[in-house]
Amino acid sequence: MRFLLPLLLLLSAATVLLPGCEPKEDLVTTDSRAKLEFSLDTVKFDTVFVTVGTVSKRLWVYNRNPRAVRVSEISLQSQPGITYNLLINGDAGSVARDVEIRGKDSLLVLVRATIDPTPSDLKPFVLVDNLRFRTNGNDQQVKVVSYGQNAYFHTRDEIRVNTTWKADKPHVIYDYALVDSATTLTIEPGARIYSHAGAALLVGGQLLVSPTFRPTGELKPNDRNFVYFQGDRREEEYANRPGQWAGIWFLSSSRNSVVRFAQIKNSAFGLLVINPRNLRPFPSVTVENSIIQNISSAKQAFTNSGLRIGLEGAAILGLSADFTVRNTLLANCEQYAVFGAQGGTYQFDYCTIANYATLANRQTPSFLLADAIEVNGQARPAIAPRLTMRNSIVWGNSRNLEELAFVNGEQYAGNISISTSVLLTKKYDNTGPLGQAKNGNILNPQQGPNYLFRSTPSRPLGKTLDYQLDTLSPASNKALPLPSITTDLLNRPRLSPPDIGAYERKNP
């Protein structure tokens, strides 16, 4: 044992004198055969509005070699009309040099594109470039494809003269566009309106969407003649995400607005009338042949002339408002599809409310009317609303919810008329002054919700939801003809007897 300690000391000293051993994965190879691999062969940006940067796209770069490689240059040459920025290891720029990737490791490259205006082309255009990686004298490339488009930009616009938004280029709203109280904004058929996060179209005067458009034949569900309102995020993951923008808001001074052949989606509110002081005449909005869907559940606080009100999202929300709605689909709202309070007149003819919440566990009815609402934490004086509903559907994705509700409804039961409609309601089935088991209504059909529509989140048919009637739908051929409405949402003729809801089922 007395020789053990000197021996250990001798071995320790010898170890210090040995050359350092660097891990194999940190040794940099200069072999020209060392190649990189990539998670994508093409980095693709969907339509990018000119002058507006996109979100960053991810590209993973893999070094499958056992030793490290030094990438002498990573570059993306910006072409005329487009600027690219790279983010690599926290450093931003158009070029990165001497970037090392350890053996069997990877590198994340973020790419961002900004497209400058092109003076000539009003249609979408394509710009192609190559992201180049130079390693040990070898060049490898990944294509970068950007689809660009010119647009009209409205940043805090205040529209004080009668104006028409044309359909030749998209319109992009930042913060807001405000229609003055003495002004009319007309939007042409086929226009595309994109709103940045939180942006709103504010209407103090009159909004006319496709006011004179008369289609000559059947329209497709995504027909080019519809006016589209949605957020400005064009990536696929945002295609149906609620709450991306604020919606279309009608102020107490607005009058006689018309929204026809429009699709409004992915907003906090669809059509919101806010008139908390009950100023008369109430703002009025007529909605025809339109779709409002994917509406958020987030509660928002509004301040108007010292009045504070909290409102949750809805496809149609009226605060002392008049709405006339025909041939319209309201779908996939995280809270209400329709919410009306403090009086107002609501008329729904041939409408479909298919309220299948997709993100939240909805606990609210799809259709709610109330005679009062809290302002500054206190209830305002009650004003009874009026409702006429004919040949419509009120449905949702939970048979445990009451989809039709009236706050203090017994006090204004004489103002409510619902006929030849399909309703999901237990409370108002056949008792009391609000009982709806009359006037030709179909309540809680026992063949179940699975056969009411063609495709729903609970019974999907492929990736597309389709709220047209299923062949076994209890709403088929059960409506009473309305002489003033002879076509459906897609301009198909109403048959005899017609179908209940926004869509007329075509003959097989």
Buried (B, 14 or more C-beta within 10 A) or exposed (E): EEEEEEEEEEEEEEEEEEEEEEEEBEEBBEEEEBBBEBBBEEBEBBBBBBEBEBBBBEBEBBBEBEBBBBBBBBBBEBEEBBBBBBBBEEEEEEEBEEBBBBBBBBBEBBBBBBBEEBEEEEEEBEBEBBBBBBBBEEEBBBEBBBBBBBBBBBEEBEBEEBBEBEBEBBBBBBBBBBBBBEBBBBBBBBBBBBBBEBBBBBBBBBBBBBBEBEBEEEBEBEBEBBBBBBBBBBEEEBBBBBBBBBBBBBBBBBBBBBBBBBBBBBBBBBBBBBBBBBEEEBBBBBBBBBBBBBBBBBEBEBEBEEEEBEBBBBBBBBBBBBBBBBBBBBBBBBBBBBBBBBBBBBBBBBBBBBBBBBBBEBEBBBBBBBBBBEBEEEEBEBBBBBBBBBBBBBBBBBEEBBBBBBBEBEEBEEBBEBBBBBBBBEBBBEEEEBBBEEEBBBBBBEEEBEBBBBBBEEBEEEEEBBBBBBEEBBBBBBBEEBEEBEBBBBBBEBBEEBBBBBBBBEEE
